[in-house]
C-alpha cells in the first residue's frame, strides 16, 4: 500500500491531473457530447491523437 500511496502522490503532483471518485467520473462522462465520445472511442488504448482539437469538437 505504501507503493500505491507513493504512486498516487506522484501522479497527483502534476498540475493537469485530477484524481476523482468513480461517481465523479461517471457524472462527468454523462454530460459529455455523445459525438465527441464516439470520436474518442476510435482511439486505441493509450493512443494520443496528433491534434486533440479534432477530438474535442463534434
C-alpha positions in Angstrom: 0.0 0.0 0.0 2.9 2.4 0.6 3.9 2.0 -3.1 0.3 2.8 -4.2 0.2 5.8 -1.9 3.6 7.0 -3.3 2.4 6.5 -6.9 -0.8 8.4 -6.3 1.1 11.3 -4.7 3.5 11.4 -7.6 0.6 11.4 -10.1 -1.4 14.0 -8.2 1.5 16.3 -8.1 1.1 17.1 -11.8 -0.9 20.3 -12.4 -3.1 18.9 -15.1 -4.1 15.7 -13.2 -7.3 15.4 -11.3 -7.9 12.4 -9.0 -11.7 11.9 -8.8 -14.1 9.3 -7.5 -15.7 6.8 -9.9 -19.0 8.6 -9.3 -17.5 12.0 -10.3 -16.1 10.4 -13.4 -19.4 8.9 -14.4 -21.2 12.2 -13.8 -18.7 14.0 -16.0 -19.0 11.4 -18.7 -22.8 11.6 -18.7 -22.7 15.3 -19.6 -20.2 15.0 -22.5 -21.2 15.4 -26.1 -22.0 11.9 -27.5 -20.4 12.8 -30.8 -17.1 13.7 -29.1 -17.2 10.4 -27.1 -17.8 8.5 -30.2 -14.7 10.1 -31.8 -12.6 9.3 -28.7 -13.7 5.6 -28.8 -12.0 5.3 -32.2 -8.6 5.7 -30.5 -6.7 2.7 -29.3 -6.0 2.2 -25.6 -3.3 4.7 -24.7 -3.2 6.3 -28.1 -2.9 10.1 -28.1 -4.1 12.0 -31.2 -1.8 14.3 -33.0 -4.3 17.1 -32.6 -6.7 17.0 -29.7 -8.9 19.7 -31.3 -10.1 17.0 -33.7 -11.5 15.1 -30.8 -12.9 17.8 -28.6 -15.3 19.3 -31.0 -18.3 17.5 -32.6 
